[in-house]
Amino acid sequence: FRLIKNTVRTPFQLADGTKLMLSELHPSQLSREVDFHFVLNQTYSKDDLGNFLKGSIDLVFERNGKYYIVDYKSDRLPKYQLSDLQERIYQNQYDLQRDFYAFVFHKYLISLKGR
């Protein structure tokens, strides 16, 4: 329980420089476990039925007209300095996962709102 409490009450900086705690968000600003299916091959045939990726984005929220993607990690690190975090991100390719989630969510927003 303490891990969850700390997670939602720890402030972090948004792209516009403001700080936010997840606990400050109204439920209408949140989407939890956003499932997606991403087609890997645009040409369809009966033999290609499994040619897609299925995934789930932990949390998406909207703040001041911008959307943010949250992906919870439970890695234990010897130290929580920036260099240690960066090393773990690159070791586990979390940066690739971030970019893919952003791409998928962007396509989803375009399908809802247009360009």
N, C-alpha and C positions, 0 to 999 in steps of 0.2 A: 504494500500500500504506500509506503514511503517513497518508492521510486516514482509512482504515478503522481503523487502529490508534488514531489520536487519537479517533475517534468512540466506540469501545467502551471507551476508558480515561479519558474525560472525565467527572468526576462531575457529576450534576445533581440538583436537589432534587425530591423527590416531594411529593405533596399532603399527606402527614402530617409533612413537614418533614425527613425523613431524606434522606441523600444516597446515591446509587447510581451505579455504573458498569455499563454493559450487560455488561461482561466478568465481572461478579460473578454473573450469573444462570445458573442451571442450564438446560440445554436443555429439560428438562421444563416450565420456566416460560415458554417462548417459543413463539410461533407466527409464522412468517415468511410474508410474501406471502399474507395472508388474503384470498382472492377472495370477492366477493359479487355478487349480482344483486339489484337493488332494483326492484320493480314500481312504475311511476309511475301506472298506471291500474288500479284494482281490478276494473273491469268488463272482461271478456275477450270478444273477438270475433276472428274470423279476420283482420280488418283491423288489429288492434292488437298483432300478435305482436312488434313491435320496440319496444314502449312500456315500456322498462326501462333502468336504468343498470347498467353493469357496471364494477367497479372492483377494486382490490386495496389493502389496508392493508399498509404495509411491514412492520410488526412490532407484535405485541400481546404483552404479558407480564403475568404475575400476580405480585404481591408482597404478602404479608401479607393475602391475601383480597381485594385490590383489583386491578382490571385497568387497564392503561395502554396507550395507543395511541401508537406512534412513527411519524412520517412524516418520512423523510429529505429534506432539501433541500440543494441544492448551489449556491444563490445566492451570488454574490460581492458583498459590500458594501464601500463605501469605509471604513466603520468598523463595528465590532461593538458599538456602544453600544445600550442598551435602546431609545432613541428610533428608531435606524436599523432595528432589528429590527421594532419595532412598525409603522413606516411600510411596510416591505416586506410584512409580514403583511397589512395592509389593502389595499395596492396590488394584491396578487395573490389576495386573498380566501382566504388560507390559514385564516383564522378560520372561514369558511363550510365549508371542506373539513373542518376539525377537528370542527365540530359535526355535520356529516353522517356522518362516520366514527363518531363516538360514538353517534349515533342508530342506525345500521345495526348496530353491534356490540352495542348494548343489546338490540335486537330479536333478534339471534342468541342472546344469553345467555338471554333469556326463553324462546326456543324450546327451549333445552337444559335449563334448570333450572326453568322456571316463574317466576312472579312472586316 
